[in-house]
Amino acid sequence: MTSDESDPTRDGSPASAPDKAGDGDHNDGQSNDQLLVLPDALRAELKEPIGPIETDASVLLADVDGPLIAVGDVVTYHLLEAGRTPDVALVDERTEREAVGDEIQAAVTDDIHLEAVNPPAEISVDVIRALREGLAREEPTTILVEGEEDLVALPAIAVAPEGAHVVYGQPGEGMVHVDVTDDHRREMRDLLERFEGDTERLWTLLEE
C-alpha cells in the first residue's frame, strides 16, 4: 500500500449520469425520508465485527463465490484493485469522516450509477431504495451516498440473496467479510428492530 488512505483498515464500520434512487414509479415525494436512527445504546455493539476480518483483498476474494456487496470507499477500492468489481458498491467519498485520497476517489467513482441521500447515524428511504435497485440490476452498480453509507451494511446483510457476500470496513483492523447465511439475516433483522424509527416500513421497502 502506498499511503494510509489506501489502508483497508481505515474504512468506516460498511460514465453515464447517475440516477436518483426512487425516481419513476418509486418516487412518492418522500424518497429522502428518515427511516431509522441509530440509538446511542447500540453504538458500542455495532463496533464488533459481524464476520471474520481480512486485510488482503485477494485472500478475501478467494472465498467469494456469489454476489458481492461492498460498503465503503476503501473496501471497494481494494476489491477493484484485486480484480473484482462488486455487484453493488456503496461509497461516500469519505473514510473515517475525512475525504478519501484522489486515487481512491477516482477509482470508486469512475462509474456512478445511482445516488442516494443518507444522513450520518441514520438509514433513509432513499438509500434503501438505491440498495434494492442495485441488487435488482444485472450489471455491477455503484451507489454514491450523500452523507454516510456505513449503516447500510446492516440492511444489505438482511436482504442479501442466497450465497451473497457483504464486505465492509472495520476501522484499524481490515475488511469484515460476511458470507451471508439465514442466521446472519435473522441477526441483522433483530438488530435493526432495535433502531429508533419505522422498521415496518423498512421491511416493506426491502421486500419491494
N, C-alpha and C positions, 0 to 999 in steps of 0.2 A: 504494500500500500504506500501511496506517495505522500499522504497527509492525514492528519487526524480527521479531516472532514470526510475522507473516504473510508474510515474505520467502521465496520459493520456494528461495532459496539456502541456507536453514538446515536443510532436511530431511536426515536421515541417509542415508549410502550403503549403499533401497529401502523401528415402535414395539412390535413383538412381542418377547417374551422371547427372547434369543439361545439357540441350541443349542450344546452342546459337540460339536465335531468328533469323529467316532469313535463317537458314540452308535449304538445299534442294531446292525445286522449287523457293523459295523466295530469294535465295542468288544471287544477281546480282553484288556482289563486292562492293556495296555501303551501306551495312546494317547499318553502324555506322555514316552515313552522318548527318550533322547538318540539321535540318528541319526548326525549328522555334527558334527564340531568343526572350527572354522577354525584351521589351523596358523599359527604366527607367520610362517612363511616366505611365506605368501600375502597377508599384510595389506597390504603396500605395493602389490602387484599389483592388489588389489581397489580401490585408491583411484583407479585410472584409469577414466574413463567408458567404458562399453561402446558408447555411441552418441552422437549429437550432443546438445549442451546448449542448452536454450531457457529463457528467463526469462519469457516471455509465454505463458500457458496458451492463450489464443485462437489465437495463431500456431501453437503446437504442435498444437492440435486440428484445424487446417485440413488437416493431413496425416494425420489418423486416419480410416480408412475401414473399420475392423474392430473386433473385440473389444478392449476397453481394460482393462488391469490396472494398478492404481496401488499402489505400495508406499511408504507414508509418509504421515503426517498432513498435512503442509504441502502436499505434492504433491496429495493427494486434495482438500484444501480449495480449492486454486486451480483444479483441474479442475471442481469443483462450482460455484465462483463464475463460471467461464466458461460454465456451462450444460450441462456433460456429467457425468452420473453414471457413474463407472467400472462396468464389468460385474463386476469384482472389485476390492475395495479392502482392503488390509491396513493397519491402524493400531494404534498402541500408546499413544496419548495423550502421546507424548513427541517431542521433536526435539533432536538432538544431546545426548541423555541428560538433558534437562530437560523439565519438563512444558510442554505447549503452552498457549497462552493460552485463556481461556474461550471466545472466539468460535470459534476453530478446533476446540476440543474439542467444543463443542456441535454444530457443523456436521458433523464427520466421524463422530460417534457418535449422530447423530439416529435412525438406524435400523440397529441392530446385528443381524445375522442369525446369526452364528457366533462362538464364542470358541475360542481355542487358546492353549496354553502353549508358549513358545519362548524358552529362556534366551539371554542375550547370547552372541554368537560361536558359536552352535550352530544346527543345523537339526533340529527334532524330528519325531517321527512325527505328533504332534498337529497341527502347523501344515501338514504336507504333506497330511494327510487333509482339513483345512479348505480348503486351496487346491484340491484336487481336487474337493471338494464344491461349492465356489464356482464353479469352471469348468463344472461339470455343470448348474448351475441356469440356468433360462431368464431369471429376474429378476435385476437387479443385487444383488450380495451384498457386505456389509461384514463383515470378519473383525476382531474386536478381539483383539489379541495381548497376552497377559500375558508381559512380558519385552521382546524386541526383534524387529522384523519385517524389519530391513534385509537380512539374507542371503537372505530368501525371494525376492528379485528373481531370484536365480540359477536355482533350480528353476522359477520362474514362466516364465522365458525358455525353459528346456529343454523345458517341457511345453506351452507356449502353442500354441493352434491356429493353423492356417494363416491368415495375414492379420492376426494379433493384434498389438497394440502394448503394450509394457510401459514404464511411466514410473516412475522413482524419483529421489530427490534426490541431488544432488552438492553437498556442503557448500561454501558460499562461492561457488558458481557458478550453480546453477539446477537445472533438471529434465532428466534424461537420458531421451531418447526412443529406445527400441529398437523399430524396425519389424522384427519377428521374421522371420528367414529360416532356412533349413536350416543355413547357416553359423553363425548365432548359436546355434542349438540344439546343434550339434556342439561349438562353443567352450565353452558352459556345461557340457555333459556332461564334456568333458575337464577343465575346471576343477574341477568337483565331484568327479571321480575323485581329485583331489589332496588332498581333505579327509581328515581322520582319521575313521574310523568305518566304518559298514556301507553302502557305496554300492550293493551288490547289493540290499539291502532298499529303499533309496531308489528304485531303478529299478522294483522291483516295486510299490511304493506309487504311484508316478507313473503307472504303466500300468494300475492297477486300474480 
